[in-house]
Amino acid sequence: MLISREEHCDRNGFGHNRKWFSLPSRKEDDTMPPRTTERSPLTQPPAVDAVLQFVNTHTSGPRQLKERFYNAQTMQAWLLENGLGTPTTHVTEADAAGARKLRDALITVLLAHSGDRDITPAILTEAEEDLRSIAARYPLVPVVTASGASLATTQTGVPGLFGTVLASITELAQADLWNKLRACRHQPCHFCFFDRTRNSSAAYCGTKCGSRASMRAYRQRKKELAANANLT
């Protein structure tokens, strides 16, 4: 069950007087795995929403998504649309560039979770190094209560957004759910989603991308067979 925005803010160290963070509404059609996989009743935690809201800001042809971190102005508009900022929230070009770098590194990792063969060990290592360098600039602090402990950001504004994303990822990793955040392997989609299949087998964000990828692979095999036949 999803928690309220205020409860989520408290949990991440924002408090009720900082209501610039909110959770997106989630459509089942956007996260449905291909029909060849079996779904499970696994509930999508609020930390997943926080990460997906951030990473699904990139250009995606099949879903007609626009680049939301193109510059300071477009990022400011995205913050306002999603209840993550106010008209006075200051956004710079460096903020937009930092958001793109963090997002792109995360998408690379999520593609690795999906088993994308284009993500080589070298590419993954570079993305992980980028994430470590970014995380060093947005440190998190432990919040200890009688019921447990979590990590939270002490920053506000755009730095607070980056810190919240990193804190949410840490929460998912601790719950052994980080690998279930994935990016669609179909090019040029790369829409990110939460894999709710029982066997953790989802590699595409939906049946359309799964079918398109299968058709592309089939055509490639036919082309290779024809090329080999011509050589003989």
TANORRA-V815722 format. One record per backbone hydrogen bond with DSSP energy under -0.5 kcal/mol. CO is the residue of the C=O (numbers start at 0). NH is the residue of the N-H. E is the energy in kcal/mol with one decimal. If there is no record, write none. Layout:
# TANORRA-V815722
{{CO/NH/E} {CO/NH/E}}
This chain:
# TANORRA-V815722
{{3/7/-2.3} {4/8/-2.4} {5/9/-2.3} {6/10/-2.2} {7/11/-1.3} {8/13/-3.1} {9/12/-1.4} {11/152/-0.9} {14/17/-1.7} {17/20/-0.5} {26/29/-1.0} {26/30/-0.6} {27/30/-1.2} {27/31/-0.5} {33/36/-1.9} {36/38/-0.5} {37/197/-1.8} {42/44/-0.7} {44/47/-1.1} {44/48/-1.1} {45/49/-1.8} {46/50/-1.6} {47/51/-2.9} {48/52/-2.5} {49/53/-0.9} {50/54/-2.6} {51/55/-2.2} {54/56/-1.4} {54/57/-0.7} {56/67/-2.8} {59/63/-0.8} {59/64/-1.9} {60/63/-1.1} {64/59/-1.4} {65/67/-0.5} {70/74/-2.1} {71/75/-2.3} {72/76/-2.1} {73/77/-2.0} {74/78/-2.5} {75/79/-2.0} {76/80/-2.5} {77/81/-1.8} {78/83/-3.0} {78/84/-0.8} {79/82/-1.2} {85/88/-2.2} {91/95/-1.9} {92/96/-2.3} {93/97/-2.5} {94/98/-2.4} {95/99/-2.2} {96/100/-2.2} {97/101/-2.4} {98/102/-2.7} {99/103/-2.9} {100/104/-1.9} {101/105/-2.1} {102/106/-2.6} {103/107/-1.9} {104/108/-1.7} {105/109/-2.5} {106/110/-2.3} {107/111/-1.7} {108/112/-1.9} {109/113/-1.1} {109/182/-1.5} {110/115/-2.4} {111/114/-1.3} {115/118/-1.4} {117/119/-1.4} {119/123/-2.6} {120/124/-2.5} {121/125/-2.0} {122/126/-2.0} {123/127/-2.5} {124/128/-2.2} {125/129/-2.0} {126/130/-2.2} {127/131/-2.0} {128/132/-2.2} {129/133/-2.3} {130/134/-2.6} {131/135/-1.5} {132/136/-0.6} {133/136/-1.3} {133/137/-0.7} {134/137/-0.7} {138/153/-0.6} {140/151/-2.3} {141/143/-0.6} {142/149/-1.7} {144/147/-0.7} {147/144/-3.4} {149/142/-3.7} {151/140/-2.9} {155/158/-0.5} {155/159/-1.3} {156/160/-1.7} {157/161/-2.3} {158/162/-2.4} {159/163/-2.3} {160/164/-2.2} {161/165/-2.2} {162/166/-2.5} {163/167/-2.5} {164/168/-2.1} {165/169/-2.0} {166/170/-2.2} {167/171/-2.2} {168/172/-2.5} {169/173/-2.3} {170/174/-1.3} {171/176/-3.2} {171/177/-0.8} {172/175/-1.4} {176/179/-1.5} {177/180/-1.6} {179/181/-0.6} {179/194/-3.4} {181/192/-2.8} {183/189/-0.5} {185/188/-1.4} {185/189/-1.2} {187/60/-0.6} {190/183/-2.5} {192/181/-2.8} {192/194/-0.6} {193/195/-0.7} {195/39/-2.4} {196/199/-1.0} {202/184/-2.5} {205/209/-2.0} {206/210/-2.6} {207/211/-2.4} {208/212/-2.4} {209/213/-2.0} {210/214/-2.4} {211/215/-2.3} {212/216/-2.3} {213/217/-2.2} {214/218/-2.5} {215/219/-2.1} {216/220/-2.1} {217/221/-2.1} {218/222/-2.3} {219/223/-2.3} {220/224/-2.4} {221/225/-2.4} {222/226/-2.3} {223/227/-2.3} {224/228/-2.2} {225/229/-1.9} {226/230/-1.4} {227/231/-1.2}}
